[in-house]
């Protein structure tokens, strides 16, 4: 009876040891999953920040090009207006003389 009792005590100790080992492994799995989730969140946040920075740079470049386009358009209109008188004078000379080559 004593041997049976000792064996039962020994089995209970082994079962408790195994249960403790299982709990530790489950906790490790949960911690690993949380760590992986945290890493994915960090990677996603970094990707969004990079995308936002790229969009901001693109918007800034677009505005610079838009401003440059407006400046060049005004400059072209001014030059065309300034040269309109000369063009008109050449047209009058052309019609009066009949020469096509200025």
Biopython code that builds the backbone (N, CA, C, O; Angstrom):
import numpy as np
from Bio.PDB.StructureBuilder import StructureBuilder

atoms = [
    (1, "UNK", "N", (0.834, -1.203, 0.000)),
    (1, "UNK", "CA", (0.000, 0.000, 0.000)),
    (1, "UNK", "C", (0.870, 1.255, 0.000)),
    (1, "UNK", "O", (0.563, 2.272, -0.622)),
    (2, "UNK", "N", (1.976, 1.121, 0.737)),
    (2, "UNK", "CA", (2.867, 2.281, 0.807)),
    (2, "UNK", "C", (3.462, 2.565, -0.562)),
    (2, "UNK", "O", (3.581, 3.721, -0.967)),
    (3, "UNK", "N", (3.837, 1.503, -1.277)),
    (3, "UNK", "CA", (4.398, 1.692, -2.629)),
    (3, "UNK", "C", (3.364, 2.309, -3.559)),
    (3, "UNK", "O", (3.688, 3.199, -4.346)),
    (4, "UNK", "N", (2.151, 1.855, -3.476)),
    (4, "UNK", "CA", (1.086, 2.415, -4.320)),
    (4, "UNK", "C", (0.870, 3.878, -3.982)),
    (4, "UNK", "O", (0.719, 4.719, -4.869)),
    (5, "UNK", "N", (0.855, 4.168, -2.705)),
    (5, "UNK", "CA", (0.670, 5.549, -2.262)),
    (5, "UNK", "C", (1.828, 6.418, -2.744)),
    (5, "UNK", "O", (1.615, 7.539, -3.206)),
    (6, "UNK", "N", (3.057, 5.902, -2.639)),
    (6, "UNK", "CA", (4.231, 6.661, -3.100)),
    (6, "UNK", "C", (4.178, 6.877, -4.607)),
    (6, "UNK", "O", (4.523, 7.952, -5.097)),
    (7, "UNK", "N", (3.741, 5.845, -5.347)),
    (7, "UNK", "CA", (3.624, 5.977, -6.794)),
    (7, "UNK", "C", (2.575, 7.021, -7.170)),
    (7, "UNK", "O", (2.774, 7.806, -8.097)),
    (8, "UNK", "N", (1.461, 7.025, -6.446)),
    (8, "UNK", "CA", (0.416, 8.008, -6.722)),
    (8, "UNK", "C", (0.928, 9.421, -6.444)),
    (8, "UNK", "O", (0.644, 10.345, -7.205)),
    (9, "UNK", "N", (1.667, 9.586, -5.375)),
    (9, "UNK", "CA", (2.236, 10.895, -5.042)),
    (9, "UNK", "C", (3.210, 11.312, -6.139)),
    (9, "UNK", "O", (3.213, 12.459, -6.586)),
    (10, "UNK", "N", (4.027, 10.365, -6.558)),
    (10, "UNK", "CA", (4.995, 10.646, -7.623)),
    (10, "UNK", "C", (4.290, 11.012, -8.929)),
    (10, "UNK", "O", (4.716, 11.934, -9.625)),
    (11, "UNK", "N", (3.217, 10.298, -9.264)),
    (11, "UNK", "CA", (2.446, 10.599, -10.473)),
    (11, "UNK", "C", (1.821, 11.990, -10.384)),
    (11, "UNK", "O", (1.832, 12.747, -11.355)),
    (12, "UNK", "N", (1.280, 12.317, -9.218)),
    (12, "UNK", "CA", (0.677, 13.649, -9.044)),
    (12, "UNK", "C", (1.725, 14.739, -9.234)),
    (12, "UNK", "O", (1.454, 15.778, -9.836)),
    (13, "UNK", "N", (2.936, 14.487, -8.708)),
    (13, "UNK", "CA", (4.014, 15.464, -8.874)),
    (13, "UNK", "C", (4.354, 15.622, -10.360)),
    (13, "UNK", "O", (4.542, 16.739, -10.840)),
    (14, "UNK", "N", (4.432, 14.494, -11.089)),
    (14, "UNK", "CA", (4.735, 14.558, -12.517)),
    (14, "UNK", "C", (3.616, 15.261, -13.281)),
    (14, "UNK", "O", (3.878, 16.049, -14.190)),
    (15, "UNK", "N", (2.359, 14.972, -12.907)),
    (15, "UNK", "CA", (1.217, 15.615, -13.562)),
    (15, "UNK", "C", (1.261, 17.119, -13.309)),
    (15, "UNK", "O", (1.050, 17.910, -14.229)),
    (16, "UNK", "N", (1.532, 17.513, -12.074)),
    (16, "UNK", "CA", (1.625, 18.939, -11.751)),
    (16, "UNK", "C", (2.770, 19.579, -12.529)),
    (16, "UNK", "O", (2.634, 20.688, -13.046)),
    (17, "UNK", "N", (3.901, 18.875, -12.610)),
    (17, "UNK", "CA", (5.035, 19.387, -13.383)),
    (17, "UNK", "C", (4.676, 19.560, -14.845)),
    (17, "UNK", "O", (5.034, 20.562, -15.463)),
    (18, "UNK", "N", (3.961, 18.573, -15.406)),
    (18, "UNK", "CA", (3.536, 18.666, -16.809)),
    (18, "UNK", "C", (2.537, 19.795, -17.012)),
    (18, "UNK", "O", (2.606, 20.522, -18.003)),
    (19, "UNK", "N", (1.597, 19.942, -16.062)),
    (19, "UNK", "CA", (0.619, 21.029, -16.164)),
    (19, "UNK", "C", (1.316, 22.382, -16.113)),
    (19, "UNK", "O", (0.962, 23.305, -16.845)),
    (20, "UNK", "N", (2.304, 22.484, -15.242)),
    (20, "UNK", "CA", (3.069, 23.737, -15.139)),
    (20, "UNK", "C", (3.810, 23.985, -16.451)),
    (20, "UNK", "O", (3.845, 25.115, -16.937)),
    (21, "UNK", "N", (4.393, 22.955, -17.018)),
    (21, "UNK", "CA", (5.103, 23.078, -18.291)),
    (21, "UNK", "C", (4.137, 23.507, -19.402)),
    (21, "UNK", "O", (4.480, 24.356, -20.224)),
    (22, "UNK", "N", (2.938, 22.928, -19.430)),
    (22, "UNK", "CA", (1.925, 23.293, -20.431)),
    (22, "UNK", "C", (1.523, 24.746, -20.276)),
    (22, "UNK", "O", (1.421, 25.472, -21.265)),
    (23, "UNK", "N", (1.290, 25.183, -19.028)),
    (23, "UNK", "CA", (0.921, 26.588, -18.792)),
    (23, "UNK", "C", (2.031, 27.522, -19.279)),
    (23, "UNK", "O", (1.756, 28.550, -19.899)),
    (24, "UNK", "N", (3.294, 27.158, -18.994)),
    (24, "UNK", "CA", (4.421, 27.987, -19.439)),
    (24, "UNK", "C", (4.475, 28.067, -20.967)),
    (24, "UNK", "O", (4.714, 29.134, -21.533)),
    (25, "UNK", "N", (4.250, 26.933, -21.622)),
    (25, "UNK", "CA", (4.270, 26.932, -23.086)),
    (25, "UNK", "C", (3.120, 27.763, -23.643)),
    (25, "UNK", "O", (3.305, 28.490, -24.619)),
    (26, "UNK", "N", (1.944, 27.668, -23.042)),
    (26, "UNK", "CA", (0.804, 28.474, -23.493)),
    (26, "UNK", "C", (1.084, 29.959, -23.316)),
    (26, "UNK", "O", (0.765, 30.768, -24.188)),
    (27, "UNK", "N", (1.682, 30.314, -22.182)),
    (27, "UNK", "CA", (2.029, 31.715, -21.941)),
    (27, "UNK", "C", (3.063, 32.194, -22.966)),
    (27, "UNK", "O", (2.979, 33.314, -23.468)),
    (28, "UNK", "N", (4.029, 31.338, -23.266)),
    (28, "UNK", "CA", (5.039, 31.711, -24.270)),
    (28, "UNK", "C", (4.404, 31.918, -25.643)),
    (28, "UNK", "O", (4.771, 32.841, -26.371)),
    (29, "UNK", "N", (3.451, 31.056, -25.992)),
    (29, "UNK", "CA", (2.763, 31.210, -27.276)),
    (29, "UNK", "C", (1.996, 32.527, -27.298)),
    (29, "UNK", "O", (2.034, 33.246, -28.297)),
    (30, "UNK", "N", (1.302, 32.851, -26.213)),
    (30, "UNK", "CA", (0.552, 34.115, -26.157)),
    (30, "UNK", "C", (1.481, 35.317, -26.261)),
    (30, "UNK", "O", (1.184, 36.275, -26.974)),
    (31, "UNK", "N", (2.606, 35.269, -25.550)),
    (31, "UNK", "CA", (3.561, 36.381, -25.612)),
    (31, "UNK", "C", (4.132, 36.529, -27.017)),
    (31, "UNK", "O", (4.310, 37.646, -27.501)),
    (32, "UNK", "N", (4.423, 35.394, -27.681)),
    (32, "UNK", "CA", (4.946, 35.447, -29.044)),
    (32, "UNK", "C", (3.911, 36.055, -29.991)),
    (32, "UNK", "O", (4.256, 36.877, -30.839)),
    (33, "UNK", "N", (2.649, 35.657, -29.853)),
    (33, "UNK", "CA", (1.588, 36.214, -30.698)),
    (33, "UNK", "C", (1.440, 37.709, -30.473)),
    (33, "UNK", "O", (1.278, 38.471, -31.426)),
    (34, "UNK", "N", (1.496, 38.133, -29.209)),
    (34, "UNK", "CA", (1.396, 39.563, -28.910)),
    (34, "UNK", "C", (2.584, 40.318, -29.501)),
    (34, "UNK", "O", (2.418, 41.413, -30.039)),
    (35, "UNK", "N", (3.777, 39.739, -29.405)),
    (35, "UNK", "CA", (4.976, 40.374, -29.947)),
    (35, "UNK", "C", (4.873, 40.488, -31.472)),
    (35, "UNK", "O", (5.213, 41.528, -32.037)),
    (36, "UNK", "N", (4.410, 39.434, -32.135)),
    (36, "UNK", "CA", (4.242, 39.474, -33.590)),
    (36, "UNK", "C", (3.202, 40.508, -34.001)),
    (36, "UNK", "O", (3.387, 41.223, -34.987)),
    (37, "UNK", "N", (2.107, 40.588, -33.245)),
    (37, "UNK", "CA", (1.069, 41.583, -33.541)),
    (37, "UNK", "C", (1.630, 42.992, -33.386)),
    (37, "UNK", "O", (1.369, 43.869, -34.210)),
    (38, "UNK", "N", (2.400, 43.198, -32.328)),
    (38, "UNK", "CA", (3.011, 44.502, -32.079)),
    (38, "UNK", "C", (3.975, 44.858, -33.222)),
    (38, "UNK", "O", (4.003, 46.000, -33.679)),
    (39, "UNK", "N", (4.755, 43.884, -33.675)),
    (39, "UNK", "CA", (5.676, 44.129, -34.781)),
    (39, "UNK", "C", (4.923, 44.467, -36.063)),
    (39, "UNK", "O", (5.343, 45.349, -36.813)),
    (40, "UNK", "N", (3.814, 43.776, -36.322)),
    (40, "UNK", "CA", (3.000, 44.091, -37.508)),
    (40, "UNK", "C", (2.437, 45.502, -37.408)),
    (40, "UNK", "O", (2.422, 46.242, -38.391)),
    (41, "UNK", "N", (1.972, 45.875, -36.209)),
    (41, "UNK", "CA", (1.431, 47.227, -36.018)),
    (41, "UNK", "C", (2.504, 48.281, -36.278)),
    (41, "UNK", "O", (2.242, 49.304, -36.910)),
    (42, "UNK", "N", (3.706, 48.022, -35.785)),
    (42, "UNK", "CA", (4.805, 48.972, -35.983)),
    (42, "UNK", "C", (5.126, 49.088, -37.471)),
    (42, "UNK", "O", (5.310, 50.190, -37.987)),
    (43, "UNK", "N", (5.192, 47.949, -38.157)),
    (43, "UNK", "CA", (5.499, 47.965, -39.594)),
    (43, "UNK", "C", (4.410, 48.707, -40.369)),
    (43, "UNK", "O", (4.707, 49.469, -41.289)),
    (44, "UNK", "N", (3.162, 48.483, -39.997)),
    (44, "UNK", "CA", (2.041, 49.156, -40.669)),
    (44, "UNK", "C", (2.095, 50.656, -40.430)),
    (44, "UNK", "O", (1.871, 51.440, -41.352)),
    (45, "UNK", "N", (2.388, 51.058, -39.209)),
    (45, "UNK", "CA", (2.495, 52.478, -38.881)),
    (45, "UNK", "C", (3.626, 53.120, -39.668)),
    (45, "UNK", "O", (3.474, 54.225, -40.190)),
    (46, "UNK", "N", (4.751, 52.436, -39.756)),
    (46, "UNK", "CA", (5.886, 52.968, -40.514)),
    (46, "UNK", "C", (5.531, 53.104, -41.985)),
    (46, "UNK", "O", (5.906, 54.086, -42.626)),
    (47, "UNK", "N", (4.815, 52.133, -42.521)),
    (47, "UNK", "CA", (4.412, 52.205, -43.926)),
    (47, "UNK", "C", (3.482, 53.393, -44.160)),
    (47, "UNK", "O", (3.607, 54.093, -45.165)),
    (48, "UNK", "N", (2.549, 53.622, -43.235)),
    (48, "UNK", "CA", (1.631, 54.761, -43.375)),
    (48, "UNK", "C", (2.386, 56.080, -43.275)),
    (48, "UNK", "O", (2.106, 57.018, -44.022)),
    (49, "UNK", "N", (3.345, 56.155, -42.353)),
    (49, "UNK", "CA", (4.114, 57.386, -42.222)),
    (49, "UNK", "C", (4.907, 57.658, -43.495)),
    (49, "UNK", "O", (4.994, 58.799, -43.951)),
    (50, "UNK", "N", (5.483, 56.607, -44.063)),
    (50, "UNK", "CA", (6.245, 56.760, -45.297)),
    (50, "UNK", "C", (5.322, 57.207, -46.429)),
    (50, "UNK", "O", (5.677, 58.080, -47.221)),
    (51, "UNK", "N", (4.143, 56.607, -46.499)),
    (51, "UNK", "CA", (3.173, 56.978, -47.530)),
    (51, "UNK", "C", (2.744, 58.432, -47.355)),
    (51, "UNK", "O", (2.645, 59.176, -48.331)),
    (52, "UNK", "N", (2.488, 58.836, -46.104)),
    (52, "UNK", "CA", (2.082, 60.212, -45.841)),
    (52, "UNK", "C", (3.185, 61.192, -46.231)),
    (52, "UNK", "O", (2.909, 62.247, -46.802)),
    (53, "UNK", "N", (4.429, 60.845, -45.923)),
    (53, "UNK", "CA", (5.547, 61.726, -46.275)),
    (53, "UNK", "C", (5.673, 61.833, -47.789)),
    (53, "UNK", "O", (5.928, 62.917, -48.315)),
    (54, "UNK", "N", (5.498, 60.721, -48.487)),
    (54, "UNK", "CA", (5.573, 60.731, -49.947)),
    (54, "UNK", "C", (4.449, 61.575, -50.523)),
    (54, "UNK", "O", (4.677, 62.372, -51.433)),
    (55, "UNK", "N", (3.240, 61.412, -50.006)),
    (55, "UNK", "CA", (2.110, 62.211, -50.492)),
    (55, "UNK", "C", (2.346, 63.694, -50.243)),
    (55, "UNK", "O", (2.035, 64.526, -51.096)),
    (56, "UNK", "N", (2.885, 64.024, -49.098)),
    (56, "UNK", "CA", (3.151, 65.422, -48.769)),
    (56, "UNK", "C", (4.181, 66.002, -49.745)),
    (56, "UNK", "O", (4.026, 67.125, -50.225)),
    (57, "UNK", "N", (5.229, 65.229, -50.031)),
    (57, "UNK", "CA", (6.251, 65.685, -50.972)),
    (57, "UNK", "C", (5.665, 65.847, -52.367)),
    (57, "UNK", "O", (5.977, 66.813, -53.064)),
    (58, "UNK", "N", (4.820, 64.909, -52.778)),
    (58, "UNK", "CA", (4.195, 64.994, -54.102)),
    (58, "UNK", "C", (3.280, 66.213, -54.184)),
    (58, "UNK", "O", (3.266, 66.917, -55.193)),
    (59, "UNK", "N", (2.515, 66.461, -53.120)),
    (59, "UNK", "CA", (1.633, 67.632, -53.101)),
    (59, "UNK", "C", (2.447, 68.920, -53.204)),
    (59, "UNK", "O", (2.072, 69.850, -53.917)),
    (60, "UNK", "N", (3.562, 68.958, -52.483)),
    (60, "UNK", "CA", (4.416, 70.135, -52.507)),
    (60, "UNK", "C", (5.001, 70.337, -53.913)),
    (60, "UNK", "O", (5.031, 71.459, -54.420)),
    (61, "UNK", "N", (5.462, 69.252, -54.536)),
    (61, "UNK", "CA", (5.987, 69.358, -55.903)),
    (61, "UNK", "C", (4.904, 69.814, -56.875)),
    (61, "UNK", "O", (5.164, 70.626, -57.763)),
    (62, "UNK", "N", (3.688, 69.291, -56.706)),
    (62, "UNK", "CA", (2.579, 69.697, -57.568)),
    (62, "UNK", "C", (2.309, 71.195, -57.440)),
    (62, "UNK", "O", (2.121, 71.886, -58.442)),
    (63, "UNK", "N", (2.293, 71.685, -56.215)),
    (63, "UNK", "CA", (2.024, 73.108, -56.010)),
    (63, "UNK", "C", (3.140, 73.962, -56.605)),
    (63, "UNK", "O", (2.876, 75.026, -57.165)),
    (64, "UNK", "N", (4.376, 73.504, -56.487)),
    (64, "UNK", "CA", (5.494, 74.252, -57.075)),
    (64, "UNK", "C", (5.345, 74.302, -58.596)),
    (64, "UNK", "O", (5.525, 75.358, -59.203)),
    (65, "UNK", "N", (5.018, 73.172, -59.208)),
    (65, "UNK", "CA", (4.828, 73.138, -60.660)),
    (65, "UNK", "C", (3.642, 74.003, -61.084)),
    (65, "UNK", "O", (3.695, 74.682, -62.110)),
    (66, "UNK", "N", (2.594, 73.973, -60.303)),
    (66, "UNK", "CA", (1.423, 74.787, -60.613)),
    (66, "UNK", "C", (1.781, 76.275, -60.566)),
    (66, "UNK", "O", (1.383, 77.042, -61.442)),
    (67, "UNK", "N", (2.526, 76.673, -59.548)),
    (67, "UNK", "CA", (2.957, 78.062, -59.419)),
    (67, "UNK", "C", (3.877, 78.442, -60.582)),
    (67, "UNK", "O", (3.738, 79.519, -61.161)),
    (68, "UNK", "N", (4.809, 77.559, -60.917)),
    (68, "UNK", "CA", (5.735, 77.820, -62.031)),
    (68, "UNK", "C", (4.972, 77.945, -63.351)),
    (68, "UNK", "O", (5.286, 78.802, -64.177)),
    (69, "UNK", "N", (3.969, 77.086, -63.544)),
    (69, "UNK", "CA", (3.151, 77.139, -64.748)),
    (69, "UNK", "C", (2.418, 78.476, -64.843)),
    (69, "UNK", "O", (2.377, 79.091, -65.909)),
    (70, "UNK", "N", (1.845, 78.921, -63.737)),
    (70, "UNK", "CA", (1.132, 80.203, -63.735)),
    (70, "UNK", "C", (2.090, 81.349, -64.048)),
    (70, "UNK", "O", (1.743, 82.263, -64.795)),
    (71, "UNK", "N", (3.296, 81.301, -63.478)),
    (71, "UNK", "CA", (4.293, 82.340, -63.730)),
    (71, "UNK", "C", (4.672, 82.367, -65.202)),
    (71, "UNK", "O", (4.706, 83.432, -65.819)),
    (72, "UNK", "N", (4.957, 81.200, -65.763)),
    (72, "UNK", "CA", (5.373, 81.135, -67.168)),
    (72, "UNK", "C", (4.232, 81.556, -68.104)),
    (72, "UNK", "O", (4.477, 82.191, -69.129)),
    (73, "UNK", "N", (2.995, 81.207, -67.758)),
    (73, "UNK", "CA", (1.854, 81.610, -68.574)),
    (73, "UNK", "C", (1.719, 83.137, -68.592)),
    (73, "UNK", "O", (1.496, 83.731, -69.647)),
    (74, "UNK", "N", (1.854, 83.761, -67.433)),
    (74, "UNK", "CA", (1.771, 85.235, -67.364)),
    (74, "UNK", "C", (2.900, 85.864, -68.172)),
    (74, "UNK", "O", (2.695, 86.847, -68.883)),
    (75, "UNK", "N", (4.100, 85.282, -68.056)),
    (75, "UNK", "CA", (5.244, 85.819, -68.791)),
    (75, "UNK", "C", (5.010, 85.704, -70.298)),
    (75, "UNK", "O", (5.288, 86.641, -71.047)),
    (76, "UNK", "N", (4.497, 84.553, -70.738)),
    (76, "UNK", "CA", (4.222, 84.347, -72.153)),
    (76, "UNK", "C", (3.160, 85.335, -72.644)),
    (76, "UNK", "O", (3.309, 85.923, -73.716)),
    (77, "UNK", "N", (2.094, 85.519, -71.868)),
    (77, "UNK", "CA", (1.043, 86.458, -72.261)),
    (77, "UNK", "C", (1.590, 87.874, -72.378)),
    (77, "UNK", "O", (1.217, 88.608, -73.293)),
    (78, "UNK", "N", (2.470, 88.265, -71.461)),
    (78, "UNK", "CA", (3.063, 89.598, -71.496)),
    (78, "UNK", "C", (3.930, 89.758, -72.733)),
    (78, "UNK", "O", (3.862, 90.782, -73.413)),
    (79, "UNK", "N", (4.746, 88.750, -73.028)),
    (79, "UNK", "CA", (5.608, 88.830, -74.209)),
    (79, "UNK", "C", (4.781, 88.849, -75.492)),
    (79, "UNK", "O", (5.120, 89.556, -76.440)),
    (80, "UNK", "N", (3.708, 88.079, -75.523)),
    (80, "UNK", "CA", (2.846, 88.091, -76.706)),
    (80, "UNK", "C", (2.178, 89.448, -76.867)),
    (80, "UNK", "O", (2.040, 89.951, -77.982)),
    (81, "UNK", "N", (1.771, 90.031, -75.768)),
    (81, "UNK", "CA", (1.144, 91.359, -75.823)),
    (81, "UNK", "C", (2.160, 92.390, -76.310)),
    (81, "UNK", "O", (1.840, 93.249, -77.131)),
    (82, "UNK", "N", (3.403, 92.295, -75.788)),
    (82, "UNK", "CA", (4.439, 93.239, -76.205)),
    (82, "UNK", "C", (4.793, 93.068, -77.680)),
    (82, "UNK", "O", (5.083, 94.051, -78.362)),
    (83, "UNK", "N", (4.775, 91.840, -78.176)),
    (83, "UNK", "CA", (5.149, 91.612, -79.574)),
    (83, "UNK", "C", (3.964, 91.772, -80.533)),
    (83, "UNK", "O", (4.152, 91.734, -81.749)),
    (84, "UNK", "N", (2.774, 91.947, -80.016)),
    (84, "UNK", "CA", (1.593, 92.095, -80.874)),
    (84, "UNK", "C", (1.703, 93.328, -81.763)),
    (84, "UNK", "O", (1.308, 93.282, -82.929)),
    (85, "UNK", "N", (2.230, 94.423, -81.236)),
    (85, "UNK", "CA", (2.371, 95.652, -82.022)),
    (85, "UNK", "C", (3.342, 95.431, -83.175)),
    (85, "UNK", "O", (3.104, 95.884, -84.294)),
    (86, "UNK", "N", (4.443, 94.728, -82.890)),
    (86, "UNK", "CA", (5.437, 94.472, -83.935)),
    (86, "UNK", "C", (4.837, 93.559, -85.001)),
    (86, "UNK", "O", (5.029, 93.785, -86.195)),
    (87, "UNK", "N", (4.106, 92.521, -84.565)),
    (87, "UNK", "CA", (3.461, 91.620, -85.523)),
    (87, "UNK", "C", (2.469, 92.389, -86.398)),
    (87, "UNK", "O", (2.396, 92.173, -87.608)),
    (88, "UNK", "N", (1.734, 93.257, -85.792)),
    (88, "UNK", "CA", (0.756, 94.058, -86.541)),
    (88, "UNK", "C", (1.462, 94.939, -87.567)),
    (88, "UNK", "O", (0.993, 95.085, -88.695)),
    (89, "UNK", "N", (2.588, 95.522, -87.172)),
    (89, "UNK", "CA", (3.344, 96.375, -88.102)),
    (89, "UNK", "C", (3.869, 95.543, -89.268)),
    (89, "UNK", "O", (3.808, 95.990, -90.413)),
    (90, "UNK", "N", (4.387, 94.332, -89.001)),
    (90, "UNK", "CA", (4.876, 93.468, -90.076)),
    (90, "UNK", "C", (3.736, 93.056, -91.014)),
    (90, "UNK", "O", (3.933, 92.961, -92.225)),
    (91, "UNK", "N", (2.552, 92.814, -90.458)),
    (91, "UNK", "CA", (1.404, 92.455, -91.296)),
    (91, "UNK", "C", (1.052, 93.604, -92.244)),
    (91, "UNK", "O", (0.745, 93.392, -93.417)),
    (92, "UNK", "N", (1.105, 94.828, -91.702)),
    (92, "UNK", "CA", (0.804, 96.003, -92.539)),
    (92, "UNK", "C", (1.842, 96.133, -93.651)),
    (92, "UNK", "O", (1.495, 96.418, -94.797)),
    (93, "UNK", "N", (3.106, 95.926, -93.317)),
    (93, "UNK", "CA", (4.176, 96.022, -94.318)),
    (93, "UNK", "C", (3.980, 94.950, -95.376)),
    (93, "UNK", "O", (4.142, 95.203, -96.569)),
    (94, "UNK", "N", (3.625, 93.740, -94.924)),
    (94, "UNK", "CA", (3.412, 92.622, -95.837)),
    (94, "UNK", "C", (2.298, 92.933, -96.829)),
    (94, "UNK", "O", (2.437, 92.731, -98.035)),
    (95, "UNK", "N", (1.190, 93.428, -96.286)),
    (95, "UNK", "CA", (0.062, 93.714, -97.170)),
    (95, "UNK", "C", (0.343, 94.890, -98.099)),
    (95, "UNK", "O", (-0.119, 94.910, -99.240)),
    (96, "UNK", "N", (1.089, 95.853, -97.617)),
    (96, "UNK", "CA", (1.386, 97.026, -98.447)),
    (96, "UNK", "C", (2.388, 96.709, -99.532)),
    (96, "UNK", "O", (2.253, 97.198, -100.654)),
    (97, "UNK", "N", (3.386, 95.907, -99.231)),
    (97, "UNK", "CA", (4.453, 95.620, -100.188)),
    (97, "UNK", "C", (4.208, 94.349, -100.981)),
    (97, "UNK", "O", (4.722, 94.207, -102.091)),
    (98, "UNK", "N", (3.435, 93.425, -100.435)),
    (98, "UNK", "CA", (3.182, 92.160, -101.113)),
    (98, "UNK", "C", (4.301, 91.153, -100.925)),
    (98, "UNK", "O", (4.272, 90.090, -101.547)),
    (99, "UNK", "N", (5.293, 91.454, -100.081)),
    (99, "UNK", "CA", (6.425, 90.549, -99.809)),
    (99, "UNK", "C", (6.018, 89.611, -98.670)),
    (99, "UNK", "O", (5.550, 90.056, -97.622)),
    (100, "UNK", "N", (6.203, 88.305, -98.892)),
    (100, "UNK", "CA", (5.854, 87.338, -97.847)),
    (100, "UNK", "C", (6.985, 87.102, -96.852)),
    (100, "UNK", "O", (6.731, 86.753, -95.699)),
    (101, "UNK", "N", (8.234, 87.289, -97.284)),
    (101, "UNK", "CA", (9.384, 87.040, -96.430)),
    (101, "UNK", "C", (9.769, 88.337, -95.731)),
    (101, "UNK", "O", (10.140, 89.300, -96.401)),
    (102, "UNK", "N", (9.695, 88.388, -94.466)),
    (102, "UNK", "CA", (10.004, 89.609, -93.726)),
    (102, "UNK", "C", (11.485, 89.898, -93.827)),
    (102, "UNK", "O", (11.960, 90.888, -93.270)),
]
sb = StructureBuilder()
sb.init_structure("model")
sb.init_model(0)
sb.init_chain("A")
sb.init_seg("    ")
for serial, (resi, resn, name, xyz) in enumerate(atoms, 1):
    if name == "N":
        sb.init_residue(resn, " ", resi, " ")
    sb.init_atom(name, np.array(xyz, "f"), 0.0, 1.0, " ", f" {name:<3s}", serial, name[0])
structure = sb.get_structure()
